[in-house]
Amino acid sequence: MDSWGVTTLVSGTKAITIAGLTASDRAFPGFVSQGGTSTTVFQYAMVCTTNTLTISAVTVAGATVVTDTSTINYVIFRPTP
């Protein structure tokens, strides 16, 4: 399952439905453009679960930056055994 796309965060987060995604897949962000009044130093948490990729703008302390409405590219790779 290799996949890619672009999305815009809403209140610092975005859940994207991707059929076939699993928790063992790996997602990586690519910054496109800043939005909102974010003070994020371009830190994004990418969490893969069954059929859902969740992207969140986060602070160093791990809190979601709810004012971030940035546009983010993402790429997903499935590790081979």
N, C-alpha and C positions, 0 to 999 in steps of 0.2 A: 504494500500500500504506500506508494509515493504520491504525494498530493501537494498542491500549493494554491495560494490565493491571496486576496487582499481584503481587508475589512476595516471598519471604522469603529473605534471604541465608543460605548455609550456609558457615561458615568464611570469611566475607568475600566470597563470590562466588556467582554463580548463572548458569548457562547455560540459556537458554530457547529451545526449538525453535519457530520461527514460519515456517510454509510461505510461500515467496515473498519472504522477506527477502533483501536484497542489501547488498553493502558500501557502496553509495552512499546507502542509507537513513540517516536521522538519528534518533537516540534521545535522549530527555531524561528525567531522573529527577525524581521528586517524593517527598519524604520523608514517610512515614506514621508510623512509630514506631520508636524505638531499641530494639535488642535486643543482648544479650551485654554484654561489658565493653569496648565500643568507645570509643576516644579520637578517632575520626574526627570531624573538624569538618564532617561531612556532605558529604564529597567522594566522588563516585562516578564511575567510568569506565564509559562505555557504548560497547561495541564491536559494530557490526553486521558480520556476515559472512554467507555464503550460508546461509539458513535458521536462523541462530542469533544471538540477542542475548545478549551476556555483560555482566553488571553486576558491578563489583567496588568494594568500599570501599577507598579508597586514602589514603595519607598524603601530605603535601606533597612528600615525596621520591619518591612513586610506588610505594611498597611496598604490597602487599595487607594489609589489617587483618584477620587471620584470626579475631579474636575478635568481629567484627561479625556479628550475626544480625538486623539491622534489617529492617523491612518497607518496601519501596520500590514506589511507583507508577512506571510508565513509559509514555511515549507515543512513537510512531514516526511519522515523516513521510517520504514519498518526495518528493524535490525534483522539480519539473516542469522539463522542458528549456526 
